[in-house]
Amino acid sequence: MAEVLILTQIAGRACALRASDVETVIEIETITPVPRAPKHISGLTTLRSQALTVIDSRIVIGEAPGAYPTDNRAAVFRADGHSYALRVDALHDVDEMIGDPEQIVGGFGAVWSRIAEGMVETAGGPVLLLKAAELARTGEGAREAS
């Protein structure tokens, strides 16, 4: 059985998260800022009375937060014992992965290389398969962009 992916867009790039890594997709209504949080942390939101740390994926990769339009949906996942809501430009659909992740010849740069497993094929075309936990662990792209 092929692995299911959640198709997203980040900074204009077609990306995907493993559906097995995503607990749910939510519509973010309110984000409460957290003083002195790293730049890639937008703040906190809630899901069924549980606090979620909101990560702005665009800042993680070094883009300005307003550089691309976004909807209010986010993929919720757990990493290192914490729950996160990952804001992306858009959450499109689900699709099955065809084959295994392939390394990208020449790469997409240091930040993308750190957060991506590689390129995978889907019925809709190639997407960059992201490692959700890596998006939560570091905000180096945010520091590089500042």
Short mmCIF file of the C-alpha atoms (twelve columns), coordinates in Angstrom:
data_MODEL
# 
_entry.id   MODEL 
# 
loop_
_atom_site.group_PDB 
_atom_site.id 
_atom_site.type_symbol 
_atom_site.label_atom_id 
_atom_site.label_alt_id 
_atom_site.label_comp_id 
_atom_site.label_asym_id 
_atom_site.label_seq_id 
_atom_site.Cartn_x 
_atom_site.Cartn_y 
_atom_site.Cartn_z 
_atom_site.pdbx_PDB_model_num 
ATOM 1   C CA . MET A 1   0.000  0.000  0.000   1 
ATOM 2   C CA . ALA A 2   1.383  3.394  -1.003  1 
ATOM 3   C CA . GLU A 3   2.019  6.011  1.656   1 
ATOM 4   C CA . VAL A 4   -0.469 8.891  1.788   1 
ATOM 5   C CA . LEU A 5   0.819  12.475 1.679   1 
ATOM 6   C CA . ILE A 6   -0.787 15.804 2.538   1 
ATOM 7   C CA . LEU A 7   0.005  18.197 -0.294  1 
ATOM 8   C CA . THR A 8   0.953  21.745 0.662   1 
ATOM 9   C CA . GLN A 9   2.566  24.814 -0.776  1 
ATOM 10  C CA . ILE A 10  5.339  26.734 0.976   1 
ATOM 11  C CA . ALA A 11  6.941  29.830 -0.535  1 
ATOM 12  C CA . GLY A 12  5.493  28.912 -3.910  1 
ATOM 13  C CA . ARG A 13  6.933  25.365 -3.850  1 
ATOM 14  C CA . ALA A 14  4.895  22.177 -4.028  1 
ATOM 15  C CA . CYS A 15  5.584  20.283 -0.808  1 
ATOM 16  C CA . ALA A 16  4.120  17.377 1.126   1 
ATOM 17  C CA . LEU A 17  3.967  15.991 4.641   1 
ATOM 18  C CA . ARG A 18  3.515  12.314 5.448   1 
ATOM 19  C CA . ALA A 19  -0.118 11.862 6.504   1 
ATOM 20  C CA . SER A 20  1.123  9.538  9.250   1 
ATOM 21  C CA . ASP A 21  2.990  12.506 10.787  1 
ATOM 22  C CA . VAL A 22  -0.079 14.793 10.759  1 
ATOM 23  C CA . GLU A 23  -2.685 14.430 13.508  1 
ATOM 24  C CA . THR A 24  -5.225 16.733 11.910  1 
ATOM 25  C CA . VAL A 25  -5.658 19.871 9.815   1 
ATOM 26  C CA . ILE A 26  -7.172 22.871 11.555  1 
ATOM 27  C CA . GLU A 27  -8.494 26.296 10.698  1 
ATOM 28  C CA . ILE A 28  -6.605 28.785 12.865  1 
ATOM 29  C CA . GLU A 29  -8.906 31.470 14.209  1 
ATOM 30  C CA . THR A 30  -6.624 33.241 16.670  1 
ATOM 31  C CA . ILE A 31  -2.881 33.269 17.253  1 
ATOM 32  C CA . THR A 32  -1.707 34.665 20.582  1 
ATOM 33  C CA . PRO A 33  1.834  36.094 20.322  1 
ATOM 34  C CA . VAL A 34  4.470  34.793 22.726  1 
ATOM 35  C CA . PRO A 35  6.953  37.418 23.932  1 
ATOM 36  C CA . ARG A 36  10.598 36.666 23.124  1 
ATOM 37  C CA . ALA A 37  9.732  33.587 21.055  1 
ATOM 38  C CA . PRO A 38  11.978 32.775 18.091  1 
ATOM 39  C CA . LYS A 39  10.936 34.497 14.864  1 
ATOM 40  C CA . HIS A 40  9.582  31.306 13.280  1 
ATOM 41  C CA . ILE A 41  7.094  30.890 16.158  1 
ATOM 42  C CA . SER A 42  3.979  32.935 15.325  1 
ATOM 43  C CA . GLY A 43  2.477  32.284 18.761  1 
ATOM 44  C CA . LEU A 44  -0.031 29.897 20.305  1 
ATOM 45  C CA . THR A 45  -3.422 28.654 19.195  1 
ATOM 46  C CA . THR A 46  -5.730 25.999 20.608  1 
ATOM 47  C CA . LEU A 47  -7.247 22.725 19.500  1 
ATOM 48  C CA . ARG A 48  -9.871 21.224 21.815  1 
ATOM 49  C CA . SER A 49  -8.437 23.138 24.819  1 
ATOM 50  C CA . GLN A 50  -4.874 22.058 24.006  1 
ATOM 51  C CA . ALA A 51  -2.237 24.711 23.326  1 
ATOM 52  C CA . LEU A 52  -0.405 24.410 20.001  1 
ATOM 53  C CA . THR A 53  2.779  26.240 19.089  1 
ATOM 54  C CA . VAL A 54  2.223  27.848 15.680  1 
ATOM 55  C CA . ILE A 55  5.207  27.622 13.330  1 
ATOM 56  C CA . ASP A 56  5.380  29.822 10.230  1 
ATOM 57  C CA . SER A 57  7.024  27.592 7.636   1 
ATOM 58  C CA . ARG A 58  7.959  30.558 5.448   1 
ATOM 59  C CA . ILE A 59  10.079 32.091 8.191   1 
ATOM 60  C CA . VAL A 60  11.751 28.730 8.868   1 
ATOM 61  C CA . ILE A 61  13.019 28.689 5.280   1 
ATOM 62  C CA . GLY A 62  14.153 32.305 5.432   1 
ATOM 63  C CA . GLU A 63  11.260 34.053 3.673   1 
ATOM 64  C CA . ALA A 64  9.401  37.097 4.984   1 
ATOM 65  C CA . PRO A 65  6.089  36.182 6.649   1 
ATOM 66  C CA . GLY A 66  4.035  38.238 4.185   1 
ATOM 67  C CA . ALA A 67  5.994  37.240 1.077   1 
ATOM 68  C CA . TYR A 68  3.326  34.713 0.021   1 
ATOM 69  C CA . PRO A 69  -0.421 34.675 0.629   1 
ATOM 70  C CA . THR A 70  -1.668 32.108 3.122   1 
ATOM 71  C CA . ASP A 71  -4.942 30.630 4.177   1 
ATOM 72  C CA . ASN A 72  -5.742 30.010 7.834   1 
ATOM 73  C CA . ARG A 73  -5.268 26.254 7.789   1 
ATOM 74  C CA . ALA A 74  -2.423 24.432 9.489   1 
ATOM 75  C CA . ALA A 75  -1.215 20.862 9.791   1 
ATOM 76  C CA . VAL A 76  -1.021 19.686 13.411  1 
ATOM 77  C CA . PHE A 77  1.785  17.312 14.375  1 
ATOM 78  C CA . ARG A 78  3.796  16.222 17.407  1 
ATOM 79  C CA . ALA A 79  7.564  16.406 17.759  1 
ATOM 80  C CA . ASP A 80  9.742  15.921 20.804  1 
ATOM 81  C CA . GLY A 81  6.690  15.660 23.084  1 
ATOM 82  C CA . HIS A 82  5.080  18.932 21.965  1 
ATOM 83  C CA . SER A 83  2.183  19.741 19.643  1 
ATOM 84  C CA . TYR A 84  2.635  22.147 16.738  1 
ATOM 85  C CA . ALA A 85  0.449  23.795 14.110  1 
ATOM 86  C CA . LEU A 86  2.399  24.336 10.884  1 
ATOM 87  C CA . ARG A 87  1.238  27.332 8.848   1 
ATOM 88  C CA . VAL A 88  1.818  26.942 5.139   1 
ATOM 89  C CA . ASP A 89  0.755  28.944 2.077   1 
ATOM 90  C CA . ALA A 90  -1.955 26.391 1.308   1 
ATOM 91  C CA . LEU A 91  -3.041 22.839 2.094   1 
ATOM 92  C CA . HIS A 92  -4.278 21.381 -1.180  1 
ATOM 93  C CA . ASP A 93  -5.168 17.729 -1.105  1 
ATOM 94  C CA . VAL A 94  -4.009 14.227 -0.257  1 
ATOM 95  C CA . ASP A 95  -2.249 11.907 -2.689  1 
ATOM 96  C CA . GLU A 96  -0.211 8.726  -2.641  1 
ATOM 97  C CA . MET A 97  3.567  8.708  -2.832  1 
ATOM 98  C CA . ILE A 98  4.922  6.890  -5.872  1 
ATOM 99  C CA . GLY A 99  8.309  5.349  -5.109  1 
ATOM 100 C CA . ASP A 100 10.844 6.502  -2.541  1 
ATOM 101 C CA . PRO A 101 12.178 10.013 -1.886  1 
ATOM 102 C CA . GLU A 102 14.989 10.941 -4.285  1 
ATOM 103 C CA . GLN A 103 17.808 13.317 -3.478  1 
ATOM 104 C CA . ILE A 104 17.710 16.586 -5.368  1 
ATOM 105 C CA . VAL A 105 20.739 17.020 -7.594  1 
ATOM 106 C CA . GLY A 106 22.178 20.431 -6.756  1 
ATOM 107 C CA . GLY A 107 19.738 20.725 -3.847  1 
ATOM 108 C CA . PHE A 108 17.443 23.603 -2.906  1 
ATOM 109 C CA . GLY A 109 19.864 25.188 -0.446  1 
ATOM 110 C CA . ALA A 110 20.928 24.491 3.124   1 
ATOM 111 C CA . VAL A 111 17.597 25.241 4.833   1 
ATOM 112 C CA . TRP A 112 15.469 23.198 2.398   1 
ATOM 113 C CA . SER A 113 17.984 20.341 2.600   1 
ATOM 114 C CA . ARG A 114 17.677 20.257 6.392   1 
ATOM 115 C CA . ILE A 115 13.861 20.109 6.413   1 
ATOM 116 C CA . ALA A 116 13.276 17.878 3.357   1 
ATOM 117 C CA . GLU A 117 13.724 14.142 2.836   1 
ATOM 118 C CA . GLY A 118 13.849 14.589 -0.930  1 
ATOM 119 C CA . MET A 119 11.612 14.805 -3.966  1 
ATOM 120 C CA . VAL A 120 8.782  12.290 -4.435  1 
ATOM 121 C CA . GLU A 121 6.389  11.648 -7.266  1 
ATOM 122 C CA . THR A 122 2.615  11.785 -6.871  1 
ATOM 123 C CA . ALA A 123 -0.167 11.435 -9.419  1 
ATOM 124 C CA . GLY A 124 -0.262 15.252 -9.500  1 
ATOM 125 C CA . GLY A 125 3.476  15.642 -10.110 1 
ATOM 126 C CA . PRO A 126 6.663  15.908 -8.042  1 
ATOM 127 C CA . VAL A 127 6.641  17.402 -4.538  1 
ATOM 128 C CA . LEU A 128 9.279  18.086 -1.920  1 
ATOM 129 C CA . LEU A 129 8.703  15.700 1.008   1 
ATOM 130 C CA . LEU A 130 9.205  17.575 4.280   1 
ATOM 131 C CA . LYS A 131 10.262 16.306 7.706   1 
ATOM 132 C CA . ALA A 132 7.664  17.851 10.028  1 
ATOM 133 C CA . ALA A 133 9.797  17.391 13.144  1 
ATOM 134 C CA . GLU A 134 12.677 19.352 11.602  1 
ATOM 135 C CA . LEU A 135 10.398 22.313 11.013  1 
ATOM 136 C CA . ALA A 136 9.697  22.353 14.752  1 
ATOM 137 C CA . ARG A 137 13.248 21.757 15.989  1 
ATOM 138 C CA . THR A 138 15.062 24.641 14.389  1 
ATOM 139 C CA . GLY A 139 14.472 28.148 13.234  1 
ATOM 140 C CA . GLU A 140 17.832 28.597 11.554  1 
ATOM 141 C CA . GLY A 141 16.192 29.897 8.397   1 
ATOM 142 C CA . ALA A 142 14.542 32.567 10.524  1 
ATOM 143 C CA . ARG A 143 17.913 33.559 11.975  1 
ATOM 144 C CA . GLU A 144 19.525 33.584 8.514   1 
ATOM 145 C CA . ALA A 145 16.772 35.844 7.194   1 
ATOM 146 C CA . SER A 146 17.135 38.416 9.970   1 
# 
